[in-house]
Amino acid sequence: MKALVALEDGTVFEGKSCGIEGEKEGEIVFNTSMTGYQEIMTDPSYKGQIITMTYPLIGNYGINSEDVESNSPKVEGFIIRELSKITSNYRATDDLANYFRKHNIIAIEEVDTRALTRHIRARGAMKGIISTTDLDPTSLIEKAKASKGIVGIDLVKEVTCREPYDWDETNAQRATRNAQHTKFLNPQSRVPACGCRNPQLKVVVMDFGVKLNILRMLRKVGCHITVVPAHTKADDVLAMECDGVLLSNGPGDPEGVPYAIEEIKKLLGKIPIFGICLGQQLLGLAYGGKTYKLKFGHRGANQPIKELSTGKVYIASENHGFAVDMDSIKHEPVRATHINLNDNTIEGIEHEAYPIFSVQYHPEASPGPHDSYGLFAKFKGMMNNFKEGPRDQGVKGSR
C-alpha cells in the first residue's frame, strides 16, 4: 500500500506501508544507530516524534520481550528503507511487521531515507506527517504545517507514571505486560538479576520518561529505587529520606515542564542529584540558565563525547533535540565537564558547590556502547560521601 511522508517545508517522500493504516503527525527526526530499533521505539523520549532510521535494513533480528525501555512503543511513527523479511536471532519471539501491527504503529518502508536524512541535516528537524490514507501531497503538507510540533509542549505528562512505585527487575517484567501508569509497589525486596541482595542507598527517580535500563544500572550499583511522577513536590521527595535523586530522560522541550523546574530548584544543595538527558536540561533551567533547540539533534549510538578534564573521548548513545546554553547560567557556580565533538555542544555539567552533576547523553546506553557505565558508580560514591559528611555543606562536606 502506498504511503507518503510530508514535511512542513513542502517536501514529500513516497514509500509503502509496513505497519497499520492511518495517519500520524510528529517531529521528523533521524537516528543513526545500526541496531536497537526495539529500544528506540519504546524509549519515552521519542514521544511526539516520527523516527527515520538511517541504517537501511531494519528488523533482521526480530523482536523479543526483553529489549524494551518502557511498557510499550512511544514513537508516533517509523520510517525505514527496507523491512527485513527474514528474522534470524535465537532470542527473537516475533518479527517487526507483527510488532507494528500489534502496537498500532504507522510504519513506512521503501522511503529514500538517505535523501530524507540529508534534507533534515540541511534544513533541520521539522514538523511532519505520515499517512497511508491521505495520498494528496498538498493536503498532507498543510496538515504538517498546522500540526502542533513539540516546542513549548508538555510531553512529559503523557509518559510519566501516575503514582510512586518501588522498582526491581521482577516488577520491570510485570510493567512491560501491563498498561502504562499502573502502580508497581513491591513492599518485600526481591533479589534482582544483578545479585545485589542488600541495597544500601535509596534513590528517588523523578520520572520524566525514564528508560528501564537507567533503573537497572542504579540497581546494579546497589540502590533501592523509588520512581515518582514528574509533578512530585520537592518536599515530598525529601520526606522520603532518600540518599539521592535522579532526574530522568524524557521527551520534548524542557521549557514545557515548568512545574518540574520549580521543584528541582528546591532540591539544589539539599541532596545529591544526577541528571540524564532531559534531566540535564531541566537542571540547566533550574540553575537560571536557558536551553535552545538544536538544528537536527543528536540521535544515535555512536556520538563522540569528550571529557574536558582528561581529554578522553567516549562513544555514547544520545537522543535529544535541545541543549543547555552554558553562557546563560550566571548565578550558579557550575562548569562544563563534557562536550560533543561533532558540534561542541555541552554534554555534561557539574555544580562546584553542591553534589550535583548531569550528562546530556545516555550512560545506560541501550542501545549503545558501555563506555559511560561508570557514571552510576560516580553517583553512588557521591551519595556515600554526602551521607557520611555534614548535610549542610554540600560537596565541601564530602570526603
C-alpha positions as CSV (number, residue, x, y, z in Angstrom):
1,M,0.0,0.0,0.0
2,K,1.3,3.4,-1.0
3,A,2.2,5.9,1.8
4,L,3.6,9.4,2.0
5,V,5.8,11.4,4.3
6,A,5.2,15.2,4.1
7,L,7.3,17.9,5.8
8,E,6.1,21.3,6.8
9,D,8.6,22.9,4.3
10,G,6.7,21.3,1.4
11,T,8.9,18.3,0.8
12,V,7.2,14.9,0.2
13,F,8.7,11.4,0.2
14,E,7.0,8.3,-1.1
15,G,7.0,4.8,0.4
16,K,5.0,1.8,1.2
17,S,3.1,0.9,4.3
18,C,4.5,-1.8,6.5
19,G,2.5,-1.1,9.7
20,I,-1.1,-0.3,10.3
21,E,-3.1,2.0,8.1
22,G,-3.7,5.6,9.3
23,E,-2.1,9.0,9.7
24,K,0.2,10.5,12.3
25,E,1.8,13.8,12.9
26,G,5.1,14.5,14.7
27,E,8.5,15.9,14.5
28,I,10.5,14.1,11.8
29,V,14.0,13.2,13.1
30,F,16.6,10.6,12.3
31,N,18.6,8.1,14.3
32,T,22.0,6.7,13.2
33,S,22.0,3.5,15.3
34,M,22.7,0.3,13.3
35,T,20.8,-1.8,15.9
36,G,18.4,-1.2,18.8
37,Y,15.2,-0.4,16.9
38,Q,13.1,-2.0,19.6
39,E,14.7,0.0,22.4
40,I,14.3,3.2,20.3
41,M,10.6,2.6,19.7
42,T,10.0,2.0,23.4
43,D,12.1,4.9,24.6
44,P,9.7,7.5,26.1
45,S,12.0,10.3,25.0
46,Y,10.7,9.8,21.4
47,K,7.1,10.7,22.3
48,G,5.9,13.3,19.8
49,Q,8.4,12.2,17.1
50,I,8.5,10.2,13.9
51,I,11.8,8.3,13.6
52,T,13.8,7.8,10.4
53,M,16.4,5.0,10.8
54,T,19.4,5.8,8.7
55,Y,20.6,2.2,8.6
56,P,19.0,0.7,5.5
57,L,17.9,-2.8,6.7
58,I,15.7,-2.9,9.8
59,G,14.1,-5.9,11.5
60,N,16.5,-8.7,10.7
61,Y,17.0,-9.9,14.3
62,G,13.3,-9.6,15.1
63,I,11.6,-8.7,18.4
64,N,11.8,-10.1,21.9
65,S,10.2,-9.3,25.3
66,E,13.4,-8.1,27.0
67,D,14.8,-5.3,24.8
68,V,12.3,-2.7,25.8
69,E,12.8,0.6,27.6
70,S,9.2,1.1,28.7
71,N,5.9,-0.9,28.7
72,S,5.0,0.0,25.1
73,P,6.3,1.9,22.0
74,K,6.1,5.7,22.3
75,V,7.1,6.8,18.8
76,E,4.5,8.5,16.7
77,G,5.7,6.7,13.5
78,F,8.6,4.8,12.0
79,I,10.3,5.3,8.6
80,I,12.8,2.8,7.2
81,R,14.4,1.9,3.9
82,E,13.8,-1.8,4.0
83,L,11.9,-4.1,6.3
84,S,13.7,-7.4,6.6
85,K,11.5,-10.3,5.5
86,I,13.8,-12.7,7.5
87,T,14.0,-12.8,11.3
88,S,17.2,-14.6,12.4
89,N,18.1,-14.5,16.1
90,Y,17.9,-17.1,18.9
91,R,16.2,-14.5,21.2
92,A,13.5,-13.5,18.7
93,T,9.9,-14.2,19.7
94,D,8.2,-12.2,16.9
95,D,9.0,-10.2,13.8
96,L,9.0,-6.5,13.4
97,A,6.0,-6.4,11.0
98,N,3.8,-8.2,13.6
99,Y,5.1,-5.8,16.2
100,F,4.0,-2.8,14.2
101,R,0.5,-4.3,13.9
102,K,0.3,-5.4,17.5
103,H,1.2,-2.0,18.8
104,N,-0.7,0.1,16.2
105,I,2.4,1.7,14.8
106,I,2.2,3.5,11.5
107,A,5.4,2.5,9.7
108,I,6.6,3.1,6.1
109,E,9.3,1.4,4.2
110,E,10.9,1.9,0.7
111,V,11.5,5.5,1.6
112,D,14.7,7.1,0.4
113,T,16.0,7.5,4.0
114,R,19.4,8.8,2.8
115,A,17.7,11.7,1.0
116,L,15.3,12.3,3.9
117,T,18.2,12.4,6.4
118,R,20.3,14.7,4.2
119,H,17.3,17.0,3.9
120,I,16.8,17.1,7.7
121,R,20.5,17.8,8.2
122,A,20.4,20.7,5.8
123,R,17.0,22.2,6.8
124,G,16.7,21.0,10.4
125,A,14.2,18.7,12.1
126,M,10.7,19.8,11.4
127,K,7.0,19.1,11.8
128,G,5.7,16.3,9.5
129,I,3.1,13.8,8.9
130,I,3.0,10.2,7.6
131,S,-0.1,8.8,6.0
132,T,-1.4,5.7,4.3
133,T,-4.9,7.2,3.9
134,D,-4.5,10.7,2.5
135,L,-2.2,10.5,-0.5
136,D,-2.7,14.1,-1.6
137,P,0.7,15.8,-1.2
138,T,-0.9,19.3,-0.9
139,S,-3.3,18.2,1.8
140,L,-0.6,16.5,3.8
141,I,1.7,19.5,3.6
142,E,-1.0,21.7,5.0
143,K,-1.7,19.2,7.8
144,A,2.0,19.2,8.6
145,K,2.2,23.0,8.8
146,A,-0.9,23.0,11.1
147,S,0.4,20.3,13.5
148,K,1.4,21.3,17.0
149,G,5.0,20.2,16.9
150,I,7.0,19.8,20.2
151,V,8.2,23.3,21.1
152,G,6.7,24.5,24.3
153,I,4.6,21.4,24.6
154,D,4.4,19.3,27.8
155,L,5.0,15.8,26.5
156,V,6.3,14.6,29.9
157,K,2.8,14.3,31.3
158,E,2.0,11.7,28.6
159,V,4.8,9.3,29.6
160,T,5.4,9.8,33.4
161,C,3.9,7.4,35.9
162,R,0.8,8.5,37.9
163,E,1.8,7.1,41.3
164,P,5.1,6.3,43.0
165,Y,6.3,2.7,42.9
166,D,9.3,0.7,44.1
167,W,11.2,-0.9,41.3
168,D,13.2,-4.1,40.8
169,E,13.8,-6.4,37.8
170,T,10.8,-8.5,38.7
171,N,8.2,-5.8,38.5
172,A,10.0,-4.4,35.5
173,Q,8.9,-7.5,33.7
174,R,5.4,-7.0,35.0
175,A,5.5,-3.4,33.8
176,T,6.1,-4.5,30.2
177,R,2.9,-6.6,30.4
178,N,0.6,-4.1,31.9
179,A,-0.9,-0.7,30.9
180,Q,1.1,2.5,31.5
181,H,0.6,4.3,34.8
182,T,-0.2,1.1,36.8
183,K,1.3,1.2,40.3
184,F,4.0,-1.4,40.9
185,L,4.7,-1.4,44.6
186,N,7.0,-4.2,45.8
187,P,7.0,-4.0,49.6
188,Q,9.1,-7.1,50.0
189,S,12.5,-6.7,48.3
190,R,13.3,-9.5,45.8
191,V,16.8,-10.3,44.6
192,P,17.3,-8.6,41.3
193,A,19.2,-10.2,38.4
194,C,22.4,-8.3,39.2
195,G,22.6,-10.2,42.5
196,C,22.6,-7.1,44.8
197,R,20.9,-8.5,47.8
198,N,21.0,-5.6,50.2
199,P,20.9,-2.2,48.5
200,Q,22.2,0.4,51.0
201,L,21.3,3.6,49.1
202,K,17.8,4.8,48.4
203,V,17.4,6.8,45.2
204,V,14.3,8.6,44.1
205,V,13.9,8.7,40.3
206,M,11.8,11.6,39.1
207,D,10.1,10.1,36.1
208,F,10.1,12.4,33.1
209,G,10.0,9.3,30.8
210,V,12.6,7.1,32.4
211,K,14.2,4.2,30.5
212,L,14.2,0.9,32.2
213,N,18.0,0.4,31.7
214,I,18.6,3.5,33.9
215,L,16.8,1.7,36.7
216,R,18.7,-1.5,36.0
217,M,22.0,0.4,36.3
218,L,21.1,2.0,39.5
219,R,20.1,-1.3,40.9
220,K,23.3,-2.9,39.7
221,V,25.4,-0.4,41.8
222,G,23.4,-1.2,44.9
223,C,20.5,1.2,45.0
224,H,16.9,0.8,46.3
225,I,14.8,2.6,43.7
226,T,11.5,4.5,44.1
227,V,10.1,6.1,41.0
228,V,7.9,9.1,41.4
229,P,5.8,11.2,38.9
230,A,7.2,14.2,37.2
231,H,4.9,16.6,39.2
232,T,6.1,15.3,42.6
233,K,6.9,18.2,45.0
234,A,10.4,18.6,46.3
235,D,9.2,18.4,50.0
236,D,7.6,15.0,49.2
237,V,10.9,13.8,47.7
238,L,12.9,14.9,50.7
239,A,10.4,13.4,53.1
240,M,11.2,10.0,51.6
241,E,14.7,10.4,53.3
242,C,16.4,9.2,50.2
243,D,20.2,9.4,49.6
244,G,20.0,10.9,46.1
245,V,17.7,12.0,43.3
246,L,18.0,11.0,39.7
247,L,16.4,13.3,37.1
248,S,15.5,11.1,34.2
249,N,15.4,11.4,30.5
250,G,12.2,12.4,28.8
251,P,10.6,13.8,25.6
252,G,10.3,17.2,24.1
253,D,11.0,20.8,25.2
254,P,12.3,21.2,28.7
255,E,10.6,24.6,28.9
256,G,7.3,22.8,28.5
257,V,7.5,21.4,32.1
258,P,7.9,24.5,34.3
259,Y,6.4,22.7,37.3
260,A,9.4,20.3,37.3
261,I,11.9,23.1,37.1
262,E,10.5,24.9,40.1
263,E,10.7,21.7,42.3
264,I,14.2,20.9,41.1
265,K,15.3,24.4,42.3
266,K,14.1,23.5,45.8
267,L,16.3,20.4,45.8
268,L,19.6,22.1,44.9
269,G,22.1,21.8,47.7
270,K,19.9,19.6,49.8
271,I,20.7,16.2,48.3
272,P,22.9,14.6,45.6
273,I,21.4,14.9,42.1
274,F,22.3,13.1,38.9
275,G,20.6,14.3,35.7
276,I,20.4,12.4,32.4
277,C,19.4,14.0,29.1
278,L,16.2,15.9,29.8
279,G,17.3,15.8,33.4
280,Q,20.4,17.9,32.5
281,Q,18.3,20.4,30.5
282,L,15.9,20.8,33.5
283,L,18.8,21.3,35.8
284,G,20.2,24.0,33.5
285,L,16.9,25.8,33.7
286,A,16.8,25.3,37.5
287,Y,20.3,27.0,37.6
288,G,18.7,30.0,36.0
289,G,20.0,29.3,32.5
290,K,18.4,28.8,29.1
291,T,18.0,25.9,26.7
292,Y,17.8,26.1,22.9
293,K,16.6,23.8,20.1
294,L,19.3,22.1,18.1
295,K,19.1,22.1,14.3
296,F,18.6,18.4,13.9
297,G,19.6,17.0,17.4
298,H,21.7,14.1,18.4
299,R,20.2,10.7,18.0
300,G,22.3,7.6,17.7
301,A,24.5,5.1,19.5
302,N,27.8,6.5,18.0
303,Q,28.2,10.0,19.3
304,P,31.7,11.2,20.3
305,I,31.9,12.8,23.7
306,K,35.0,14.5,25.1
307,E,35.6,14.7,28.8
308,L,37.2,18.1,29.3
309,S,39.2,17.3,32.5
310,T,41.1,14.3,30.9
311,G,40.8,14.8,27.2
312,K,39.4,11.3,26.9
313,V,36.8,10.6,24.2
314,Y,33.9,8.3,24.8
315,I,31.4,6.9,22.3
316,A,27.9,7.4,23.7
317,S,24.3,6.9,22.9
318,E,22.2,10.1,22.6
319,N,18.6,11.1,21.9
320,H,17.9,14.8,22.3
321,G,16.8,17.8,20.3
322,F,17.5,20.6,22.9
323,A,20.7,21.6,24.8
324,V,21.8,23.9,27.7
325,D,23.2,27.3,26.9
326,M,26.1,27.3,29.3
327,D,26.8,31.0,28.9
328,S,23.3,31.8,30.2
329,I,24.0,30.4,33.6
330,K,25.1,33.4,35.6
331,H,24.2,32.8,39.3
332,E,25.3,29.2,40.0
333,P,28.9,28.0,40.2
334,V,28.8,25.3,37.5
335,R,31.3,24.1,35.0
336,A,31.1,22.1,31.7
337,T,32.5,18.6,32.0
338,H,31.8,17.2,28.6
339,I,31.3,18.4,25.0
340,N,30.0,16.8,21.8
341,L,32.9,16.7,19.3
342,N,30.6,17.0,16.3
343,D,29.3,20.4,17.2
344,N,30.9,21.4,20.6
345,T,27.5,21.5,22.4
346,I,27.5,20.9,26.2
347,E,27.2,17.3,27.1
348,G,28.0,17.4,30.8
349,I,27.7,19.9,33.7
350,E,28.8,19.7,37.3
351,H,28.0,22.0,40.2
352,E,31.1,23.3,42.0
353,A,29.4,23.8,45.4
354,Y,26.8,21.1,45.6
355,P,26.9,17.3,44.9
356,I,25.1,17.6,41.5
357,F,26.2,16.5,38.1
358,S,24.5,15.7,34.8
359,V,25.1,14.5,31.3
360,Q,23.2,15.1,28.1
361,Y,24.0,11.6,26.7
362,H,22.7,8.2,27.9
363,P,25.3,6.5,30.2
364,E,23.0,3.5,30.4
365,A,23.0,3.2,26.6
366,S,20.5,0.6,25.5
367,P,21.1,0.6,22.6
368,G,24.7,1.7,22.6
369,P,28.2,1.4,23.9
370,H,29.1,0.8,27.6
371,D,31.8,3.5,27.9
372,S,29.9,5.6,30.4
373,Y,28.5,2.9,32.8
374,G,30.9,4.3,35.4
375,L,28.8,7.4,35.9
376,F,26.4,5.3,38.0
377,A,29.3,4.3,40.3
378,K,30.2,8.0,40.5
379,F,26.7,8.8,41.6
380,K,26.9,6.1,44.2
381,G,30.2,7.5,45.5
382,M,28.7,11.0,45.7
383,M,25.7,9.7,47.7
384,N,28.0,7.8,50.1
385,N,30.2,10.8,50.7
386,F,27.3,13.1,51.3
387,K,25.7,10.5,53.6
388,E,28.9,10.4,55.7
389,G,29.5,14.2,55.7
390,P,27.7,17.2,57.1
391,R,24.4,17.6,55.3
392,D,24.6,21.4,55.2
393,Q,28.0,21.6,53.5
394,G,27.2,20.1,50.1
395,V,30.3,18.9,48.2
396,K,32.6,20.7,50.7
397,G,31.3,18.3,53.4
398,S,32.2,15.2,51.3
399,R,35.4,13.4,51.7
